[in-house]
Amino acid sequence: MPQSQSKKTGNEIAMKTAIKRRNFIKTGASLAAFGLLGDFANHAMAKSVEGGTLKIGTSNELNYNMLCFAMTGGPYDYVYSWPIYESLFKPNANGTIDPWLAESVESDAKALTYTIHIRRGVTFSDGSVLNAAVVKWNLDHYLKVGAKRVALLGSITSVDVVDEYTVRLVLSKWVSFIPAALSRECGYMFSQQHYEKYGDDYCQQHPVGTGPFVLKEWVRDVSKSFVRNEHYWGGKVLLEAVQYTIYNDSLVGQAALMSDEIDVMIGLGLNGVKTLAANGFDAPIEPLQDHASLLVFNSLNTSNDDPMGNLLIRQAISHAINRKSIIEAAFLGYADIASQFGIGSHFVNKDIVGYDYNVAKAKELLAKAGFPQGFSTKIQTAASDTNKIVLQIMQADLAKVGIQAKIELLTGAASNKAETGWGSGMWYHTSSVYVDVAMQMSSMFPKGLSGGVLGLTTMLRPDDVSDALARAVSSTSDADSVKAVGEANKMMIDTYALYVPIAQYSTIYVLSKRVKGSGIGATFFSVASLSTAYLDT
């Protein structure tokens, strides 16, 4: 991700650059047309290929439901939201934020406010209009029930309507990442009219957003079908429909793509990606690394009977894991060895010492901790082909130092529950790494969080780490934020060994070459451009 830019005037920023997190503090530049010109150009180019159904294969169902307030920011929350939801802002390929349903934003760190100007002419698929009152309703509702309301929007004390297309967010303390948070699922806009007419339970299965498609049918764990929104505010939608099919066996999904039964496959194992790429399919690697994998310990150890509560044990395991072999065997080279959270960004701290692969050192630390012969434990994770290989390598590595680790691959609700508190042993976690690393870390690692948070009941959250992350998100200087994130990362790894950073990588989708203009895999895992997608037949 890019270094922070030099100072520019508001007009220069409006004309030449996307929104950067720290630039909000000094400018309220209007970016009304930013990000839309390309869409209209694609429409003009592709008039002759209108129609058809884009068929997307996936390997998993949503964790919860289609109501955006329940979404936690998992990969499939975004994948299934592409047809129907749009957010106030969106990430771009430079690691910064563009306005989307918002037209511009002004920030005032002293007054603790963000003033957001809403794009005019935006409508929901039920015909209702997006205006300031509806934005206020969405944000107020999210602040009451949203899955990440504390972690990402907890500093907002009120959402005030300034005029028909302007809202002002009032904060209890300065938080620099609010626009980035509103480029996530927190910033999705839902039809207030639809929600108030039909209620929460109905809307969980029948969402209405501002996007280019409308949900027609959802058969849980089987498929979802969407039809064109004939009144889409962004212009003519080229495709007639989008169809998602879930393949529980990734090999079946791979075969479906090769036989032209589907046009896109999401969630393939990397062996499948490599095979399909060799056979002429597109497998774009996004410019931004968007996921990290971590081996997280039960460092909180509330029962006082788990070796993971011992710092020496955590350090020993950190030395015992051969991350290079994991990158080669499990990720097939499609990842980098991670030294910390956010390795692919300018937040990286080069002063972190970390733990090299050293079996002798691991055994020495185990003996010092009182476990010269090792012990038995377990590693849990969400079931996937890649995760299974990773854990098998870890299991073999740990056996070399006397630690017998049982592998548990979890699915569905069991996986979601374990992620927030897995009990004893370790949890292998794959986490999204959002464009604002300070925001991401502050929603995962400090004290005082609630809801669906990694290791909520099993992970130690030291005061000094929490303090550093608080400084990272409250600073008005990018340099200060980077420094604070670096301090937090160094403490979590070098001082407390709270987790072993394993890998950082980009999401890889596989597409037939006939798929054009979709934006899938072109920018960042959370965004696509299905309004401009078409099939080149």
NULO-885031 format. One line per 5 residues: their letters; for each residue x, y, z of C-alpha. Coordinates in Angstrom, 2 decimals. Layout:
BEGIN
a) X/Y/Z | ... .
// end
This chain:
BEGIN
mpqsq) 0.00/0.00/0.00 | 1.26/3.47/-0.79 | 3.07/5.85/1.51 | 1.09/8.87/2.66 | 0.98/11.58/0.03 .
skktg) 2.43/15.08/0.24 | 0.13/17.99/1.04 | -2.15/19.13/-1.78 | -4.92/21.64/-2.04 | -8.49/20.44/-1.83 .
neiam) -9.04/20.93/-5.55 | -5.89/19.01/-6.45 | -6.97/16.12/-4.32 | -10.44/16.16/-5.82 | -9.08/16.01/-9.35 .
ktaik) -6.05/13.78/-9.02 | -6.32/11.37/-6.14 | -8.65/9.12/-4.22 | -9.47/9.81/-0.63 | -6.75/8.96/1.86 .
rrnfi) -7.48/8.41/5.52 | -5.38/11.29/6.85 | -6.37/13.68/4.03 | -9.90/13.79/5.45 | -8.60/15.91/8.26 .
ktgas) -7.40/18.70/5.98 | -9.84/18.67/3.08 | -13.48/18.25/2.26 | -12.84/17.86/-1.45 | -15.74/16.88/-3.68 .
laafg) -15.30/13.67/-5.63 | -18.73/13.38/-7.13 | -17.76/11.63/-10.34 | -14.83/9.62/-9.01 | -15.07/5.92/-9.86 .
llgdf) -18.11/6.21/-12.13 | -16.64/7.32/-15.45 | -15.16/3.92/-16.12 | -18.54/2.28/-15.53 | -20.27/4.43/-18.13 .
anham) -17.42/3.86/-20.59 | -17.82/0.11/-20.22 | -21.55/0.40/-20.83 | -20.93/2.22/-24.09 | -18.34/-0.32/-25.18 .
aksve) -20.48/-3.35/-24.47 | -23.90/-2.48/-25.89 | -23.71/-5.34/-28.38 | -23.25/-8.00/-25.66 | -26.20/-7.21/-23.42 .
ggtlk) -27.97/-10.15/-21.81 | -27.07/-13.55/-20.42 | -26.57/-14.94/-16.94 | -23.28/-14.76/-15.09 | -22.92/-18.09/-13.29 .
igtsn) -20.71/-18.02/-10.20 | -19.66/-21.09/-8.26 | -18.77/-20.79/-4.58 | -17.58/-23.19/-1.91 | -19.49/-21.81/1.09 .
elnyn) -22.78/-20.34/2.24 | -23.18/-17.11/4.18 | -22.44/-17.42/7.89 | -25.70/-15.73/8.88 | -28.23/-14.12/6.53 .
mlcfa) -28.56/-11.54/3.76 | -29.43/-8.61/6.02 | -26.39/-6.35/5.93 | -26.63/-5.42/9.61 | -25.83/-9.03/10.55 .
mtggp) -22.75/-9.31/8.34 | -19.33/-9.53/9.99 | -17.09/-8.82/7.01 | -16.30/-12.42/6.14 | -15.32/-13.09/2.51 .
ydyvy) -18.69/-14.57/1.56 | -20.56/-11.65/3.09 | -19.00/-9.56/0.33 | -19.20/-12.15/-2.45 | -22.97/-12.55/-2.07 .
swpiy) -23.43/-8.80/-1.58 | -21.92/-7.82/-4.94 | -25.27/-7.91/-6.81 | -27.40/-6.04/-4.28 | -25.44/-3.87/-1.85 .
eslfk) -23.36/-0.73/-2.28 | -21.57/1.17/0.46 | -21.02/4.86/1.12 | -17.33/4.48/0.19 | -15.27/1.75/-1.45 .
pnang) -11.60/0.70/-1.53 | -9.50/1.12/-4.65 | -6.40/-0.62/-6.02 | -4.08/1.95/-4.43 | -5.12/1.02/-0.91 .
tidpw) -7.14/4.20/-0.43 | -10.86/4.97/-0.30 | -13.16/6.41/-2.98 | -16.69/7.77/-2.44 | -19.47/5.59/-3.85 .
laesv) -22.96/6.32/-2.55 | -21.38/9.28/-0.82 | -20.30/12.17/-3.01 | -17.74/13.73/-0.67 | -16.77/14.00/2.98 .
esdak) -15.41/16.73/5.23 | -13.70/15.98/8.53 | -12.95/18.13/11.54 | -10.76/16.45/14.14 | -11.15/19.34/16.61 .
altyt) -14.92/19.35/16.38 | -14.99/15.51/16.29 | -17.22/15.42/13.20 | -17.46/13.92/9.73 | -19.85/15.62/7.31 .
ihirr) -20.91/13.30/4.48 | -22.61/14.55/1.32 | -24.83/11.89/-0.25 | -24.88/11.29/-4.00 | -28.13/12.52/-5.54 .
gvtfs) -30.21/10.31/-7.79 | -29.52/7.02/-5.99 | -32.52/4.75/-5.54 | -33.10/1.34/-4.01 | -34.43/-1.53/-6.11 .
dgsvl) -37.88/-0.99/-4.54 | -37.92/2.56/-5.93 | -37.32/4.40/-2.66 | -34.76/7.20/-2.62 | -31.44/7.28/-0.79 .
naavv) -31.19/10.59/1.05 | -29.80/11.88/4.33 | -32.76/10.64/6.37 | -32.32/7.11/5.02 | -28.57/7.18/5.61 .
kwnld) -29.23/8.30/9.18 | -31.71/5.45/9.65 | -29.20/2.91/8.33 | -26.36/4.13/10.53 | -28.59/4.50/13.60 .
hylkv) -29.88/0.96/13.10 | -26.37/-0.39/12.62 | -25.27/1.34/15.82 | -28.04/-0.56/17.64 | -27.68/-4.05/16.15 .
gakrv) -24.73/-4.15/13.73 | -22.22/-6.97/14.12 | -19.21/-4.61/14.19 | -20.90/-1.61/15.79 | -18.49/-1.46/18.75 .
allgs) -15.29/-2.41/16.94 | -15.72/-0.07/13.96 | -18.36/2.55/14.72 | -18.33/2.67/18.50 | -17.01/6.24/18.57 .
itsvd) -20.12/7.64/16.83 | -22.45/9.29/19.34 | -24.99/10.71/16.91 | -25.91/10.87/13.23 | -27.51/14.21/12.42 .
vvdey) -29.36/15.25/9.27 | -27.96/18.59/8.06 | -30.07/18.86/4.92 | -31.76/16.54/2.43 | -28.46/15.08/1.19 .
tvrlv) -26.03/15.74/4.05 | -25.43/13.93/7.33 | -23.00/14.78/10.11 | -21.44/12.11/12.31 | -20.55/13.31/15.80 .
lskwv) -17.86/11.33/17.64 | -17.02/10.85/21.30 | -13.32/10.77/20.40 | -11.41/11.26/17.18 | -11.19/8.12/15.04 .
sfipa) -9.51/8.49/11.69 | -10.87/5.39/9.98 | -14.61/6.13/9.84 | -14.70/6.52/6.00 | -12.76/3.24/5.67 .
alsre) -15.23/1.55/8.02 | -18.08/2.84/5.87 | -16.49/1.23/2.82 | -17.11/-2.14/4.48 | -20.41/-3.88/5.21 .
cgymf) -21.00/-1.20/7.90 | -21.57/1.26/5.07 | -24.02/-0.85/3.04 | -27.34/0.92/2.57 | -30.62/-0.99/3.05 .
sqqhy) -34.07/0.22/2.02 | -35.71/1.76/5.09 | -39.08/1.54/3.33 | -38.68/-2.21/2.76 | -37.46/-2.90/6.29 .
ekygd) -40.23/-0.96/8.01 | -42.88/-2.58/5.82 | -41.79/-6.21/6.20 | -39.68/-6.42/9.36 | -36.36/-7.93/10.32 .
dycqq) -37.13/-11.64/9.88 | -38.43/-11.20/6.34 | -35.57/-8.91/5.34 | -33.00/-11.49/6.44 | -34.07/-13.55/3.43 .
hpvgt) -35.28/-10.73/1.17 | -32.71/-7.91/1.12 | -33.19/-4.67/-0.81 | -30.19/-2.50/-1.60 | -29.13/0.05/-4.20 .
gpfvl) -27.23/-2.48/-6.33 | -27.68/-3.57/-9.95 | -29.55/-6.80/-9.17 | -32.47/-8.02/-7.06 | -32.56/-11.30/-5.13 .
kewvr) -35.07/-13.64/-6.79 | -34.52/-16.91/-4.94 | -32.32/-18.25/-2.15 | -32.08/-21.96/-1.42 | -29.80/-22.12/1.60 .
dvsks) -26.61/-24.15/1.09 | -27.56/-24.68/-2.56 | -27.95/-21.51/-4.64 | -28.92/-17.87/-4.97 | -30.34/-16.22/-8.07 .
fvrne) -30.51/-12.50/-8.81 | -32.28/-10.70/-11.66 | -31.46/-7.36/-13.22 | -32.59/-4.21/-11.43 | -34.31/-2.52/-14.37 .
hywgg) -34.24/0.83/-12.59 | -30.63/0.79/-11.40 | -29.50/4.33/-10.59 | -26.07/3.80/-12.17 | -27.38/3.15/-15.69 .
kvlle) -28.26/0.15/-17.81 | -27.17/-3.20/-16.36 | -25.82/-5.48/-19.08 | -26.45/-8.93/-17.62 | -29.97/-10.29/-17.26 .
avqyt) -29.13/-12.30/-14.15 | -26.48/-13.58/-11.77 | -26.65/-17.14/-10.47 | -24.61/-18.50/-7.53 | -24.23/-22.25/-7.01 .
iynds) -22.53/-23.76/-3.96 | -20.13/-26.65/-4.57 | -19.25/-28.42/-1.33 | -16.61/-30.38/-3.24 | -14.13/-27.97/-4.82 .
lvgqa) -13.19/-30.56/-7.44 | -16.79/-30.57/-8.65 | -16.67/-26.78/-8.86 | -13.42/-26.97/-10.79 | -14.97/-29.44/-13.24 .
almsd) -18.03/-27.21/-13.63 | -15.82/-24.30/-14.65 | -13.82/-26.40/-17.10 | -17.03/-27.69/-18.72 | -18.53/-24.17/-19.02 .
eidvm) -21.34/-24.90/-16.56 | -20.23/-21.82/-14.61 | -18.24/-18.71/-15.51 | -16.48/-17.96/-12.20 | -15.33/-20.15/-9.32 .
iglgl) -14.71/-18.75/-5.85 | -13.08/-20.69/-3.04 | -11.02/-23.20/-4.99 | -8.00/-24.79/-3.41 | -4.75/-23.47/-4.81 .
ngvkt) -4.03/-26.71/-6.66 | -7.26/-26.12/-8.55 | -6.32/-22.50/-9.22 | -2.96/-23.57/-10.59 | -4.52/-26.24/-12.81 .
laang) -7.13/-23.90/-14.25 | -4.62/-21.11/-14.85 | -2.48/-23.59/-16.78 | -5.55/-24.42/-18.89 | -6.16/-20.85/-20.01 .
fdapi) -8.53/-19.54/-17.34 | -7.99/-16.11/-15.80 | -6.75/-16.18/-12.20 | -6.01/-12.53/-11.44 | -4.00/-11.74/-8.32 .
eplqd) -5.38/-8.62/-6.70 | -2.92/-5.73/-6.34 | -3.60/-5.55/-2.60 | -2.84/-8.47/-0.32 | -6.11/-8.80/1.52 .
hasll) -5.78/-11.79/3.83 | -3.44/-12.91/6.57 | -3.22/-16.22/8.39 | -2.29/-16.45/12.05 | -1.81/-19.24/14.56 .
vfnsl) -3.43/-17.75/17.67 | -2.89/-19.07/21.21 | -5.21/-19.43/24.18 | -3.00/-16.87/25.88 | -5.75/-15.69/28.23 .
ntsnd) -5.94/-19.20/29.73 | -8.80/-18.45/32.10 | -8.81/-22.04/33.41 | -5.08/-21.87/34.28 | -4.51/-25.40/32.98 .
dpmgn) -3.44/-24.75/29.39 | 0.29/-24.54/28.53 | -0.62/-21.80/26.01 | -0.88/-19.40/28.93 | 2.91/-19.66/29.33 .
llirq) 4.94/-17.16/27.30 | 7.85/-19.61/26.94 | 5.51/-22.21/25.41 | 4.17/-19.69/22.90 | 7.72/-18.68/21.97 .
aisha) 8.71/-22.34/21.59 | 5.83/-23.03/19.22 | 6.69/-19.88/17.27 | 10.20/-21.29/16.69 | 8.86/-24.78/15.88 .
inrks) 6.67/-23.77/12.91 | 8.38/-23.90/9.51 | 6.50/-21.13/7.71 | 8.53/-21.45/4.52 | 7.35/-25.02/4.04 .
iieaa) 3.76/-23.89/4.65 | 4.03/-21.22/1.95 | 5.45/-23.74/-0.52 | 3.24/-26.75/0.22 | -0.08/-25.21/1.27 .
flgya) -0.06/-21.90/-0.60 | 1.93/-23.15/-3.62 | 3.94/-19.93/-3.61 | 0.81/-17.73/-3.83 | 1.64/-16.06/-0.49 .
diasq) 4.40/-14.28/1.39 | 5.77/-15.28/4.77 | 4.26/-12.87/7.27 | 6.32/-11.16/9.94 | 3.37/-9.27/11.43 .
fgigs) -0.19/-8.19/10.72 | -0.29/-6.02/7.60 | 3.00/-7.07/5.98 | 1.90/-5.82/2.56 | 1.28/-2.25/3.72 .
hfvnk) 3.25/0.80/4.72 | 2.36/-0.01/8.34 | 5.06/-2.72/8.41 | 7.55/-2.49/11.31 | 11.01/-3.62/10.19 .
divgy) 12.24/-3.69/13.80 | 10.23/-6.78/14.72 | 12.63/-9.62/15.54 | 10.14/-12.48/15.38 | 10.95/-16.18/15.60 .
dynva) 13.02/-18.06/13.05 | 12.48/-21.77/12.41 | 14.73/-23.33/15.05 | 13.90/-26.78/16.42 | 16.73/-26.72/18.97 .
kakel) 15.61/-23.36/20.34 | 12.02/-24.59/20.55 | 13.09/-27.63/22.59 | 15.22/-25.43/24.85 | 12.27/-23.15/25.58 .
lakag) 9.95/-26.11/26.23 | 12.41/-27.51/28.76 | 12.76/-24.12/30.42 | 8.95/-23.96/30.69 | 8.89/-27.35/32.44 .
fpqgf) 7.81/-29.46/29.45 | 11.04/-31.20/28.27 | 9.03/-34.09/26.81 | 6.38/-31.87/25.27 | 2.63/-32.20/25.84 .
stkiq) -0.66/-32.80/24.02 | -2.85/-30.02/22.64 | -5.13/-29.25/19.71 | -5.34/-26.87/16.76 | -8.76/-25.89/15.46 .
taasd) -9.65/-24.06/12.26 | -12.41/-23.48/9.73 | -12.50/-26.39/7.32 | -10.92/-25.81/3.90 | -8.47/-27.65/1.67 .
tnkiv) -5.68/-25.14/2.28 | -6.27/-24.92/6.03 | -6.12/-28.71/6.30 | -2.71/-28.81/4.63 | -1.44/-25.95/6.81 .
lqimq) -2.47/-27.75/9.99 | -0.97/-31.04/8.85 | 2.38/-29.29/8.35 | 2.09/-27.61/11.75 | 1.20/-30.93/13.33 .
adlak) 4.34/-32.54/11.90 | 6.51/-29.57/12.94 | 5.22/-29.65/16.50 | 5.74/-33.40/16.74 | 9.45/-32.81/16.11 .
vgiqa) 9.69/-30.93/19.41 | 7.45/-33.33/21.35 | 4.11/-31.52/21.05 | 1.28/-33.80/19.93 | -1.37/-31.62/18.32 .
kiell) -4.81/-32.94/17.41 | -6.38/-31.30/14.34 | -10.04/-30.24/14.40 | -11.62/-28.89/11.19 | -14.88/-27.09/11.95 .
tgaas) -17.75/-25.94/9.76 | -20.72/-23.60/10.03 | -21.87/-22.45/13.44 | -19.23/-24.52/15.23 | -16.49/-22.68/13.36 .
nkaet) -18.03/-19.26/14.05 | -18.32/-20.03/17.75 | -14.78/-21.38/18.05 | -13.33/-18.31/16.36 | -14.48/-16.11/19.24 .
gwgsg) -13.38/-18.61/21.89 | -11.83/-21.97/21.06 | -11.04/-23.06/24.60 | -7.66/-24.73/25.02 | -4.86/-24.95/22.49 .
mwyht) -4.65/-22.92/19.29 | -6.84/-21.51/16.55 | -5.55/-21.13/12.98 | -7.22/-17.98/11.73 | -7.50/-16.49/8.26 .
ssvyv) -8.32/-12.82/8.54 | -9.16/-10.16/6.04 | -6.59/-7.35/6.01 | -8.50/-4.24/5.13 | -6.93/-1.25/3.39 .
dvamq) -6.71/0.58/6.71 | -4.55/-1.70/8.87 | -4.99/0.46/11.97 | -8.75/0.08/11.65 | -8.49/-3.67/11.16 .
mssmf) -6.20/-4.23/14.13 | -8.25/-1.98/16.41 | -11.29/-4.13/15.63 | -9.45/-7.35/16.52 | -6.84/-6.98/19.26 .
pkgls) -7.51/-4.33/21.97 | -9.54/-4.63/25.14 | -13.18/-3.61/25.33 | -14.46/-5.33/22.17 | -17.63/-7.39/21.93 .
ggvlg) -19.51/-9.53/19.44 | -17.90/-11.70/16.78 | -14.28/-10.88/17.64 | -11.30/-13.21/17.24 | -10.41/-14.87/20.55 .
lttml) -12.80/-12.75/22.58 | -12.64/-15.24/25.49 | -9.26/-16.85/24.79 | -6.79/-14.18/23.68 | -4.80/-11.98/26.06 .
rpddv) -5.24/-8.26/25.37 | -2.46/-6.36/27.17 | -3.00/-2.75/28.21 | 0.04/-1.45/26.33 | -1.11/-3.08/23.08 .
sdala) -4.58/-1.59/23.53 | -3.08/1.83/24.24 | -0.91/1.71/21.11 | -3.87/0.77/18.91 | -5.96/3.54/20.46 .
ravss) -3.24/6.02/19.49 | -3.08/4.55/15.99 | -6.72/5.30/15.24 | -6.94/8.63/17.06 | -3.91/10.28/15.49 .
tsdad) -4.23/13.05/12.92 | -0.89/12.12/11.35 | -0.30/9.11/9.14 | 3.27/8.85/10.43 | 2.05/8.72/14.04 .
svkav) -0.52/6.08/13.15 | 2.09/3.95/11.37 | 4.42/4.24/14.37 | 1.69/3.20/16.82 | 0.64/0.21/14.71 .
geank) 4.29/-0.84/14.53 | 4.59/-0.64/18.31 | 1.46/-2.76/18.77 | 2.67/-5.39/16.30 | 6.09/-5.60/17.94 .
mmidt) 4.59/-6.07/21.39 | 2.11/-8.71/20.21 | 4.91/-10.73/18.60 | 8.23/-10.01/20.32 | 6.96/-9.22/23.83 .
yalyv) 3.87/-11.39/24.27 | 3.96/-13.94/21.40 | 0.17/-13.74/21.13 | 0.15/-15.32/17.69 | 2.44/-16.72/15.02 .
piaqy) 2.13/-14.71/11.78 | 2.07/-17.33/9.02 | 1.19/-15.92/5.59 | -0.26/-12.93/3.80 | -1.88/-13.28/0.40 .
stiyv) -4.38/-12.02/-2.13 | -7.74/-13.65/-2.75 | -7.66/-15.48/-6.08 | -10.80/-15.98/-8.14 | -10.84/-18.03/-11.34 .
lskrv) -12.80/-16.72/-14.32 | -13.61/-17.89/-17.80 | -12.08/-15.62/-20.41 | -15.58/-14.79/-21.65 | -16.26/-12.82/-18.44 .
kgsgi) -15.55/-9.14/-19.04 | -15.93/-5.96/-17.03 | -16.88/-7.67/-13.75 | -14.13/-6.24/-11.59 | -13.89/-9.61/-9.83 .
gatff) -10.32/-10.02/-8.61 | -9.28/-6.69/-10.10 | -9.09/-4.47/-7.03 | -9.90/-5.90/-3.62 | -11.78/-8.95/-2.41 .
svasl) -14.74/-6.97/-1.07 | -15.67/-5.20/-4.31 | -16.75/-6.10/-7.83 | -18.54/-4.23/-10.64 | -21.38/-6.50/-11.69 .
stayl) -23.31/-3.57/-13.18 | -20.71/-3.43/-15.96 | -20.10/-7.18/-16.30 | -20.91/-8.94/-19.55 | -20.25/-12.24/-21.30 .
dt) -18.19/-12.07/-24.47 | -19.85/-14.77/-26.52 .
// end
